[in-house]
Amino acid sequence: MRILLVEDEPDLARWLTKILSRHAGIVVDWADDGVLADRRLATEEFDAVVLDLGLPGLDGHGVIARMRQRDDRTPVLVLTARDSLTERVGTLYEGADDFLPKPFMVEELQARLLALVRRARGKEHPRLACGPLQFDTASQRFAIRGESLALSPRERAVLRALIQRSGEPLSKQQILDRVFAGDADVNLEAIEVYVHRLRRKLAGSGVQIVTLRGLGYCLETSDSDGA
């Protein structure tokens, strides 16, 4: 999962980035003002936005308004110290999807983010699935028909990105941006290697990674029943 964190408090932003990336496997991009956030949202793809309201340049209300005006339906979770009923209701009506007042527990933030992304993808329970392959978002484990799938951390991260968008193509660059942002030792060729390894581990399982020419990789069910 790749999110855009829009927060002008550097210490809070660095702490959230560290916690979410280390314990939840979330790739966090950070913008410290509303104008920069709006530019990135207009040109890049994110699974969710964590947004402070009190921002320089363009406040959070303005960021939400511009997103919805261009029909950007990326889920938005608002973080703010303005914990009043009027503020919460007004922000939700403006187009926010959820609201979390400061201070907050990072476990609740993580749970709310996962719920928003599941709803945006049409998922209603904490397991993502593609045929017999399941990913438990709580344990961060993959299983095929209940049997745990042995994966390296990087293989698991690539497969997680694919199952979050199962049935839809992801290019090598999108996988790189979503999974390995900031990892200088991972390049496009490395993505090919991880996909090759995953294909071998998924062989005969009823799930496969196909290459769609000009579009990227797509996780989908196959004709095999895994027998």
C-alpha angles and dihedrals in degrees: 000000000000120000136179113227111202107192132136096203103091096198093052092044093051092047093049092046091052095046098044095045095045101042105024102032091237120151106224123200115190131214120178100198137040098241093056090045091052092051093050094046090051093054107026136056123238133173093222143351126228104201135189115206100213100069133148120242096017121012124229093262089058092048091053092046093053092046093053093042090061090043093251102161097184108143113257124206111191121214116192145144090226096098102173129128092237091052094048096047093043093050092050091050089051090061108276115138100208141003131217119180122217129280098047141159114254090222090062092047091052092048093049092049092052091048092051093050092046091052091047089053094043094254119141103180135050095258123083114207143188109183109304092347115097132183118201107211092200098054095027088227132138123216136178112213089338095311115119115245113225109227137160115242092257094046089051091050093052093046090048090056091049096048091048086061099030112168091023126089123247120194122224089251092052091051090048091050095045099042111022106030107154095015102122093187094061120079138163092277090055089055088058090053093051092048090050091052092047091051090056092049092048095046112130093005098109091252126090142176110231128192116232107200111244093003109063138235126342129192112218143148118272134208091257116100093201094250 
